[in-house]
Structures are given as structure tokens and as C-alpha cells.
Amino acid sequence: MTTTNAPVIIVGGGWAGLAAAVELSRQRVPVILLESAKQLGGRARCVLHDGQRLDNGQHLLLGAYSSTLELLHIVGVREEDALLRRCLSLRYAHADGRNVELNTPRLPAPLHLALGLMTAKGLPWRDRTRALRFSRAMKRNGFELEHDCSVAELLDTHGQSPRLIEAVWEPLCLGALNTHVHEASAQIFLRVLSDSFQHARSDSDLLIPRTDLGAILPRPAFDFIEGREGHVQLGRRVTGLRVQNDAVCGVDIGEQSLDGVQVVLAVPPAAALRLTKPHEALSEIGRGLARLKHRPICTVYLQYPETVKLEREMLGSLGTVSQWIFDRSIHGQRGLMAVVISGDGEHMEWDNDVLCATVRDELARRFPRWPAPVNTHCIREKRATFAATVNVNERRPKQRTPLKGLWLAGDYTDTGLPATLEGAVRSGLECAREIIRQR
């Protein structure tokens, strides 16, 4: 048992690091959080552009994000103030004019999904029954597979038509895993379906941020940590781990050093690889990290006159580069649309001007009465998530490492979840709780 009152060092101020720091601070364990950037939030943060507060990616939460919702409650954020909760309702418009709409009624799970599939608009009866049979088959199998395979292979085995895949399963897979069906892990996809549709009806609710991401967690978490004698230090890049006798004993920050017998690395995989690579005891972790691939997310912001708005908070788009359109008036940013493009594709080879023009033209065709946007802005996160490909779970590291006192936190660790805010939060909480048990 570790009885020292030395602070726990947390490297990285994204949602995983913040979750670990908040949980430790809540238990009055001293914390020093080191973040290399000038702000907290990692890949889910607020940025300033021409005096306007934008998110570096338009994030969407689910009702199943129990750990994230509990974390927000702990730091004093009320769900009704930060998030707009809506029953699952998805509406897509296809470039060829076809429309698809799926609405789930207020029935117990999984009946709400069954009825939602059977009453979906824009799909032939045969496809709706196919989707229902697939869902029932997955439930009978406990949403587990004997061997992982691609989502496309799983859907083909269960007779899902190309139109059904395009209209239902591909958008869900890409939105949840940020990986296309032909390479996405079926096991991770089934985990998402199980978590969202098989327990409480509210688990499938869509939670849309009412404010920028910085106000949802980073700023309240900063106040919570500092208010319990923790310390958050920005602009402090950790350059190395200090190790002695197979145990971590601190970190290097340039030419400075900081002592600590418990260190949580809550940094992206590339940074974790850089810090663990010099240490033989961590070589297996390093090999796994080196094999992780990544997928991008692009968000194109288009500012229209304030009178422009969507008929609902978000709309899907099929057969276009644009995938999801969010109306940012919910943030008080009237006329601002955020268009999300998940996963890789030819758009990653275009420059920002071409991508913004393509998205602008697609919206003009879909909404011909809208005036032209007054300006556009593109934010690219080239390494937004790890690629949730077949058998990737075998390469994801555990939170506990072979070095005593060293922990890994991040959505890429072995949570069983895809790269989501919930996965990041759960990994940070797991590290914190293990440390608390050892003190």
C-alpha cells in the first residue's frame, strides 16, 4: 500500500485527465495536472476564431454516457443547463431526393428500437423487417461474437441490403466509431448498440451541447480541482518519465523534474508512445501503440444570416460529403451551421477552400432558399480518434502498466468502447479509483 501524501501527477488535460483529476480531488488526494497546451479539453475543447467561440469538433453525447453525466454532476454542471436531451430521432436527406427518418417512441428498451425500425420512413417494408431480425439476432447472442469481423461482413451475413446499410447502419457506425463499415470492428459496434438500446430507453437519447465544450467540462473541472488544493498547470509539456527499480518516480518537464510515485499518462497515443518507448518494461505497450491507426473528423462552420435555421437541431445527409448538419443557434450562435464529416475519404486530400466550397454547395442544393453564407471556417482533427478496426481491442493497452505507479488513460485504452468522450472519462476514472484503492 502506498501511504505517501505526494501528489498524483496527471499528464494531459483532456477529458480523460480531467476525469482522473476530479475523482482524485473529490477524495482529497493531492493532484498536479500538467497540460502542454494553453487550455484544457484536448480534442474536445473550445477555440476562438475571429472572436467567435467554436468547438474543435461538433460533439454529440448519448444518454448511455453514465460516467460522463456523473462527472458533470460532480463538478456542479446541471444536465439541463449544459445539454439538450432528445429522444432518438434521426432524419436523413439523400442527394437523390430520398428521405429516411427513424423515430423511437417512449417505450421501454428494446421495444422502442423495434417499433422505431418498423415505422421508419423512407425504407421498404422488407428492409425494416431485415433490420429488426438483425437486432433480435444480436440480442440472442448477447451482442458478442466468437471472432471479430468487419461490420460490413456481419451485416452481409445477416442479410442487410445495400440500401439499408447506406441509410441506417453506415451512418450509425461512422457516427459512433468514426470508421467505415468495411473496416470497422463489429464487436465494438455491437457494444455501442448494446449500451444504447438494450437497457434503459433513455440510454439512446441524444444529448446536444447547449454551450461550447469548454464550458461543459474543462472550466468547471479546473475550478473543482483548484478548489480542493489541486494544481492545474498549462503550457507544461512532459518530455520524459523518471523510472527507478521498475517503478515510476516522477516526470521531466524540459530540464526540470517533478517527483511523484503515481503518474497518469492521459495523453494521445502518439504522445504516450513517445514517453513509454525509452523504457524496456513498457515495450509491449509501445508495440501496441505503434500499431494503432487513426481517423480524422472535419467540421466546417458556415455563418449565415441570423434568420437561417434548421427545422430541428441536427439533420443527416446521405450521398454527400456532408454527413451531419448541426444548428448552433442552440449555443446562441444564430445562423451558424456546423457540418461534420467523420472518417477518411477524398475530402482529406482537398484544401480547406475546396472542402468549404463543396459543403457550401451541398447545403445550397438542399436548402435553395437559404442565402449564401457570409463566411466559412474548417477545423480538421487529423487524429481525432483511433481507428476502430477489426481486432483493434487486442492492441489497446490496459490502464495498469508493468511499471509500478504508472497508469494510462485515454479513449484508446482497453475500455471496450470506441473513441468517445465516455470512453475517455471511464478510463480516467478507472485510473483514479485504482490509485485510491492503493493509498
C-alpha positions as CSV (number, residue, x, y, z in Angstrom):
1,M,0.0,0.0,0.0
2,T,1.2,3.5,-0.9
3,T,0.8,5.8,2.1
4,T,2.6,8.8,0.8
5,N,0.8,12.1,0.5
6,A,2.8,13.1,-2.5
7,P,0.6,14.4,-5.3
8,V,-0.5,12.3,-8.1
9,I,0.9,13.6,-11.4
10,I,-1.6,13.7,-14.3
11,V,-0.1,14.3,-17.7
12,G,-2.7,15.7,-20.1
13,G,-5.8,17.9,-19.6
14,G,-8.2,16.2,-22.0
15,W,-11.4,14.6,-20.7
16,A,-9.6,11.5,-19.5
17,G,-7.1,13.5,-17.5
18,L,-9.7,15.8,-16.1
19,A,-11.9,12.8,-15.1
20,A,-8.9,11.3,-13.2
21,A,-8.0,14.6,-11.5
22,V,-11.6,15.3,-10.5
23,E,-12.1,11.9,-9.0
24,L,-8.8,12.1,-7.1
25,S,-9.6,15.6,-5.9
26,R,-13.1,14.5,-4.8
27,Q,-11.3,12.0,-2.5
28,R,-8.9,14.7,-1.3
29,V,-6.0,13.1,-3.0
30,P,-3.5,15.9,-4.0
31,V,-3.2,16.3,-7.7
32,I,-0.9,18.1,-10.1
33,L,-2.3,18.2,-13.7
34,L,0.2,19.1,-16.4
35,E,-1.2,20.2,-19.8
36,S,1.1,21.1,-22.7
37,A,-1.4,23.4,-24.4
38,K,-2.7,26.8,-23.1
39,Q,-6.1,25.4,-22.5
40,L,-7.8,22.3,-21.2
41,G,-10.1,19.9,-23.1
42,G,-7.8,18.1,-25.5
43,R,-9.7,17.0,-28.6
44,A,-13.0,18.3,-27.2
45,R,-12.3,21.9,-26.5
46,C,-13.4,25.4,-27.5
47,V,-11.3,27.5,-29.8
48,L,-11.6,31.2,-30.8
49,H,-12.0,32.2,-34.5
50,D,-12.5,35.8,-35.4
51,G,-13.8,36.5,-31.9
52,Q,-16.3,33.6,-32.1
53,R,-16.2,30.6,-29.8
54,L,-16.2,27.4,-31.8
55,D,-15.7,23.8,-30.8
56,N,-12.8,22.0,-32.4
57,G,-15.4,19.3,-33.4
58,Q,-19.2,19.2,-33.0
59,H,-19.6,16.5,-30.3
60,L,-22.8,14.6,-29.5
61,L,-23.4,12.6,-26.3
62,L,-25.7,9.8,-25.6
63,G,-27.9,9.0,-22.6
64,A,-25.8,5.9,-22.1
65,Y,-22.8,8.1,-21.1
66,S,-23.4,7.5,-17.5
67,S,-19.9,8.2,-16.3
68,T,-19.7,11.5,-18.2
69,L,-23.1,12.6,-16.8
70,E,-22.0,11.7,-13.3
71,L,-18.7,13.6,-13.8
72,L,-20.6,16.7,-14.9
73,H,-22.8,16.4,-11.8
74,I,-19.8,16.1,-9.5
75,V,-18.2,19.4,-10.9
76,G,-21.5,21.2,-10.5
77,V,-22.8,21.2,-14.1
78,R,-26.6,20.6,-14.4
79,E,-27.5,18.5,-17.3
80,E,-30.5,20.7,-18.2
81,D,-28.2,23.7,-18.4
82,A,-25.4,22.1,-20.4
83,L,-27.2,19.6,-22.6
84,L,-30.4,19.4,-24.6
85,R,-31.9,15.9,-24.3
86,R,-33.9,14.5,-27.2
87,C,-35.4,11.0,-27.8
88,L,-33.5,9.3,-30.6
89,S,-34.8,10.8,-33.8
90,L,-32.7,10.6,-37.0
91,R,-33.6,12.3,-40.2
92,Y,-31.5,12.0,-43.4
93,A,-31.9,13.5,-46.8
94,H,-30.3,11.7,-49.8
95,A,-28.7,13.7,-52.6
96,D,-31.1,12.0,-55.0
97,G,-34.1,13.3,-53.1
98,R,-34.9,10.3,-51.0
99,N,-35.5,10.8,-47.3
100,V,-35.2,8.4,-44.4
101,E,-36.5,9.1,-40.9
102,L,-36.3,6.9,-37.7
103,N,-38.0,7.9,-34.5
104,T,-38.1,6.0,-31.3
105,P,-41.2,6.2,-29.1
106,R,-41.3,6.5,-25.3
107,L,-41.4,2.7,-24.7
108,P,-39.2,0.5,-22.6
109,A,-36.0,-0.7,-24.2
110,P,-35.6,-2.5,-26.5
111,L,-39.2,-2.1,-27.7
112,H,-38.6,1.5,-28.5
113,L,-36.0,0.4,-31.1
114,A,-38.1,-2.3,-32.5
115,L,-41.1,0.0,-33.1
116,G,-38.8,2.7,-34.4
117,L,-37.3,0.3,-37.0
118,M,-40.7,-1.0,-38.0
119,T,-42.2,2.5,-38.5
120,A,-39.1,4.1,-40.2
121,K,-39.9,6.2,-43.1
122,G,-38.2,6.0,-46.5
123,L,-37.3,2.3,-46.2
124,P,-39.2,-0.5,-47.8
125,W,-41.0,-3.0,-45.5
126,R,-38.6,-5.7,-46.4
127,D,-35.6,-3.6,-45.2
128,R,-37.4,-2.7,-42.0
129,T,-38.0,-6.4,-41.1
130,R,-34.4,-7.2,-42.0
131,A,-33.2,-4.6,-39.6
132,L,-35.4,-5.9,-36.9
133,R,-34.3,-9.5,-37.4
134,F,-30.7,-8.4,-37.2
135,S,-31.3,-6.6,-33.9
136,R,-33.1,-9.6,-32.5
137,A,-30.3,-12.0,-33.6
138,M,-27.7,-9.8,-31.9
139,K,-29.6,-9.7,-28.7
140,R,-29.9,-13.5,-28.7
141,N,-26.1,-13.7,-29.0
142,G,-25.7,-11.2,-26.1
143,F,-24.1,-8.7,-28.6
144,E,-21.0,-10.9,-28.5
145,L,-19.1,-12.5,-31.4
146,E,-16.9,-15.6,-31.2
147,H,-14.4,-13.9,-33.6
148,D,-14.3,-10.2,-34.6
149,C,-15.1,-9.2,-38.2
150,S,-15.9,-6.1,-40.1
151,V,-19.3,-4.5,-39.6
152,A,-19.9,-4.9,-43.3
153,E,-19.2,-8.7,-43.1
154,L,-21.6,-9.0,-40.1
155,L,-24.3,-7.1,-41.9
156,D,-23.9,-9.2,-45.1
157,T,-24.1,-12.4,-43.1
158,H,-27.5,-11.2,-41.6
159,G,-28.9,-10.2,-45.0
160,Q,-28.9,-6.5,-44.6
161,S,-29.5,-4.8,-48.0
162,P,-27.1,-2.2,-49.5
163,R,-29.9,0.4,-49.2
164,L,-30.4,-0.4,-45.5
165,I,-26.7,-0.3,-44.8
166,E,-26.4,3.1,-46.5
167,A,-29.4,4.6,-44.8
168,V,-29.1,3.1,-41.3
169,W,-26.1,1.0,-40.4
170,E,-23.3,3.0,-42.1
171,P,-24.3,6.4,-40.6
172,L,-24.6,4.8,-37.1
173,C,-21.3,3.0,-37.4
174,L,-19.5,6.1,-38.8
175,G,-21.0,8.3,-36.2
176,A,-20.2,6.0,-33.3
177,L,-16.8,4.5,-34.4
178,N,-15.6,7.1,-36.8
179,T,-14.7,4.2,-39.0
180,H,-16.4,3.0,-42.2
181,V,-18.4,-0.3,-42.1
182,H,-16.0,-2.2,-44.4
183,E,-13.2,-1.9,-41.9
184,A,-14.9,-1.2,-38.6
185,S,-14.9,-3.7,-35.7
186,A,-18.2,-5.5,-35.5
187,Q,-17.6,-6.3,-31.8
188,I,-17.1,-2.6,-30.9
189,F,-20.2,-1.7,-33.0
190,L,-22.2,-4.3,-31.1
191,R,-21.0,-2.9,-27.8
192,V,-22.4,0.5,-28.8
193,L,-25.7,-1.0,-29.9
194,S,-26.0,-2.9,-26.6
195,D,-25.2,0.1,-24.4
196,S,-27.6,2.3,-26.3
197,F,-30.6,0.1,-26.9
198,Q,-30.8,-2.8,-24.5
199,H,-31.0,-1.4,-21.1
200,A,-33.0,1.9,-20.4
201,R,-34.9,3.7,-23.1
202,S,-33.1,6.9,-22.1
203,D,-29.7,5.4,-23.0
204,S,-30.4,6.1,-26.7
205,D,-31.3,9.7,-26.0
206,L,-29.3,12.3,-27.9
207,L,-27.6,14.9,-25.7
208,I,-26.7,18.0,-27.7
209,P,-24.4,20.6,-26.0
210,R,-26.2,23.9,-25.3
211,T,-22.9,25.7,-24.9
212,D,-19.3,25.4,-26.0
213,L,-17.3,22.3,-24.9
214,G,-15.0,24.4,-22.7
215,A,-18.0,25.4,-20.5
216,I,-19.3,21.9,-20.2
217,L,-16.3,20.2,-18.5
218,P,-12.9,21.9,-18.8
219,R,-13.7,25.2,-16.9
220,P,-15.9,23.6,-14.2
221,A,-13.3,20.8,-13.7
222,F,-10.5,23.4,-13.4
223,D,-12.4,25.2,-10.6
224,F,-13.2,21.9,-8.9
225,I,-9.6,20.7,-8.9
226,E,-8.1,24.0,-7.8
227,G,-10.8,24.4,-5.2
228,R,-9.6,21.2,-3.5
229,E,-6.0,22.1,-3.3
230,G,-5.1,20.6,-6.6
231,H,-2.9,22.4,-9.1
232,V,-3.5,22.7,-12.9
233,Q,-0.5,23.9,-14.9
234,L,-0.9,24.9,-18.5
235,G,1.8,25.2,-21.1
236,R,3.8,22.4,-19.3
237,R,5.0,19.7,-21.7
238,V,6.2,16.5,-20.1
239,T,9.3,15.3,-22.0
240,G,10.1,12.1,-20.1
241,L,9.3,9.6,-17.4
242,R,11.6,9.1,-14.5
243,V,11.9,5.4,-13.6
244,Q,13.8,3.6,-10.9
245,N,13.6,-0.1,-9.8
246,D,10.7,-0.8,-12.1
247,A,8.6,2.0,-10.6
248,V,7.8,5.5,-11.8
249,C,9.3,8.2,-9.6
250,G,8.4,11.4,-11.5
251,V,8.4,13.2,-14.8
252,D,10.7,15.5,-16.7
253,I,9.5,18.9,-17.9
254,G,12.3,20.0,-20.2
255,E,15.3,20.5,-17.9
256,Q,13.1,20.4,-14.8
257,S,11.8,17.4,-12.9
258,L,8.8,16.7,-10.7
259,D,8.8,13.9,-8.2
260,G,5.8,11.6,-8.0
261,V,5.2,7.9,-7.2
262,Q,1.9,7.8,-9.1
263,V,1.7,9.1,-12.7
264,V,-1.3,9.0,-15.0
265,L,-0.5,9.4,-18.7
266,A,-3.7,10.9,-20.1
267,V,-2.2,11.9,-23.5
268,P,-3.0,10.8,-27.1
269,P,-1.4,7.5,-28.3
270,A,1.4,9.2,-30.2
271,A,2.5,11.1,-27.1
272,A,2.1,8.0,-24.9
273,L,4.3,6.1,-27.3
274,R,7.0,8.8,-27.2
275,L,7.0,8.8,-23.4
276,T,7.0,5.0,-22.9
277,K,9.3,4.0,-25.7
278,P,12.6,4.5,-23.8
279,H,11.6,2.0,-21.1
280,E,12.0,-1.7,-21.7
281,A,9.3,-2.7,-19.2
282,L,6.8,-0.8,-21.4
283,S,8.0,-2.3,-24.7
284,E,4.8,-4.4,-25.2
285,I,2.6,-1.3,-24.7
286,G,4.8,0.6,-27.2
287,R,4.3,-2.1,-29.8
288,G,0.6,-2.0,-29.4
289,L,0.5,1.8,-29.6
290,A,2.7,1.8,-32.7
291,R,0.1,-0.4,-34.4
292,L,-2.9,1.9,-33.6
293,K,-4.1,3.8,-36.6
294,H,-6.2,7.0,-36.6
295,R,-9.1,8.5,-38.3
296,P,-9.9,12.2,-38.9
297,I,-13.0,14.3,-38.2
298,C,-13.6,17.6,-40.1
299,T,-16.0,20.3,-39.0
300,V,-17.0,23.0,-41.5
301,Y,-18.6,26.1,-39.9
302,L,-20.8,28.2,-42.1
303,Q,-22.2,31.5,-40.9
304,Y,-25.5,32.5,-42.5
305,P,-27.7,35.5,-41.7
306,E,-29.3,35.1,-38.3
307,T,-32.7,34.3,-39.8
308,V,-31.4,31.0,-41.2
309,K,-32.2,27.9,-39.2
310,L,-32.8,24.2,-39.4
311,E,-36.2,22.6,-38.7
312,R,-34.5,20.6,-35.9
313,E,-31.2,20.7,-34.0
314,M,-29.5,18.3,-36.4
315,L,-30.1,16.7,-39.8
316,G,-28.2,13.9,-41.6
317,S,-27.1,13.9,-45.2
318,L,-26.6,10.8,-47.4
319,G,-24.7,10.6,-50.7
320,T,-22.8,13.8,-50.0
321,V,-19.5,14.8,-48.4
322,S,-21.5,16.4,-45.6
323,Q,-22.8,13.9,-43.1
324,W,-24.4,15.8,-40.2
325,I,-25.6,19.4,-40.0
326,F,-26.0,21.0,-36.6
327,D,-27.8,24.3,-36.0
328,R,-25.6,26.2,-33.5
329,S,-28.5,28.5,-32.5
330,I,-28.8,26.2,-29.5
331,H,-25.5,27.8,-28.4
332,G,-26.9,31.3,-29.0
333,Q,-25.0,31.4,-32.3
334,R,-27.9,32.1,-34.6
335,G,-27.4,31.3,-38.3
336,L,-24.2,29.3,-37.6
337,M,-24.2,25.7,-39.0
338,A,-21.6,23.1,-38.1
339,V,-21.2,20.4,-40.7
340,V,-19.5,17.2,-39.6
341,I,-17.5,14.8,-41.8
342,S,-16.4,11.7,-39.9
343,G,-13.8,9.2,-41.1
344,D,-11.4,9.3,-44.0
345,G,-12.2,9.9,-47.7
346,E,-11.2,12.0,-50.7
347,H,-12.1,15.2,-48.8
348,M,-8.9,14.8,-46.8
349,E,-6.9,15.4,-50.0
350,W,-8.6,18.8,-50.6
351,D,-7.5,22.1,-49.1
352,N,-9.8,23.9,-46.8
353,D,-11.1,26.3,-49.5
354,V,-12.3,23.4,-51.7
355,L,-13.8,21.5,-48.7
356,C,-15.7,24.6,-47.5
357,A,-16.9,25.3,-51.1
358,T,-18.1,21.7,-51.5
359,V,-20.1,21.8,-48.3
360,R,-21.5,25.2,-49.1
361,D,-22.7,24.0,-52.5
362,E,-24.3,20.9,-50.9
363,L,-26.2,22.9,-48.4
364,A,-27.3,25.3,-51.2
365,R,-28.8,22.4,-53.2
366,R,-30.6,21.1,-50.1
367,F,-31.8,24.4,-48.9
368,P,-32.2,26.5,-52.1
369,R,-34.0,29.4,-50.2
370,W,-31.0,30.0,-48.0
371,P,-28.8,33.0,-48.8
372,A,-25.1,32.4,-49.3
373,P,-23.0,32.1,-46.1
374,V,-21.2,35.3,-45.1
375,N,-18.1,33.2,-44.1
376,T,-16.8,29.7,-43.6
377,H,-14.2,28.0,-41.5
378,C,-12.8,24.5,-41.4
379,I,-11.4,22.7,-38.4
380,R,-9.6,19.4,-39.1
381,E,-8.6,16.9,-36.4
382,K,-6.5,14.5,-38.4
383,R,-6.0,12.2,-35.5
384,A,-9.4,12.7,-33.9
385,T,-9.9,9.1,-32.9
386,F,-8.2,5.7,-33.1
387,A,-9.4,3.6,-36.0
388,A,-11.9,1.1,-34.5
389,T,-10.9,-1.6,-36.9
390,V,-11.2,-5.4,-36.7
391,N,-9.4,-6.9,-33.7
392,V,-8.2,-3.5,-32.5
393,N,-9.2,-4.3,-29.0
394,E,-6.2,-6.8,-28.9
395,R,-3.9,-3.8,-29.4
396,R,-5.4,-1.4,-26.9
397,P,-3.4,-1.2,-23.6
398,K,-4.8,-1.6,-20.1
399,Q,-4.9,1.3,-17.7
400,R,-2.5,-0.5,-15.4
401,T,1.1,-0.8,-16.8
402,P,4.0,-3.0,-15.8
403,L,5.7,-0.1,-14.1
404,K,4.5,0.4,-10.5
405,G,2.7,3.6,-10.2
406,L,2.3,4.3,-13.9
407,W,-1.2,4.4,-15.5
408,L,-2.6,5.0,-18.9
409,A,-5.8,6.9,-19.5
410,G,-7.5,7.8,-22.8
411,D,-10.3,6.7,-25.1
412,Y,-7.8,4.5,-26.9
413,T,-7.2,2.3,-23.8
414,D,-9.0,-1.0,-23.2
415,T,-12.4,0.2,-22.4
416,G,-14.3,-1.9,-25.0
417,L,-15.8,1.4,-26.2
418,P,-15.0,3.3,-29.4
419,A,-13.2,6.7,-29.1
420,T,-15.8,8.7,-27.4
421,L,-16.0,11.1,-24.5
422,E,-17.5,8.4,-22.4
423,G,-14.6,6.1,-23.1
424,A,-12.1,8.8,-22.2
425,V,-13.9,9.6,-18.9
426,R,-14.2,6.0,-17.9
427,S,-10.5,5.4,-18.4
428,G,-9.6,8.3,-16.3
429,L,-12.0,7.3,-13.5
430,E,-10.6,3.7,-13.6
431,C,-7.0,5.0,-13.1
432,A,-8.1,7.3,-10.2
433,R,-10.1,4.6,-8.4
434,E,-7.2,2.1,-8.6
435,I,-4.8,4.7,-7.2
436,I,-7.3,5.5,-4.4
437,R,-7.5,1.8,-3.5
438,Q,-3.8,1.6,-3.2
439,R,-3.3,4.6,-0.9
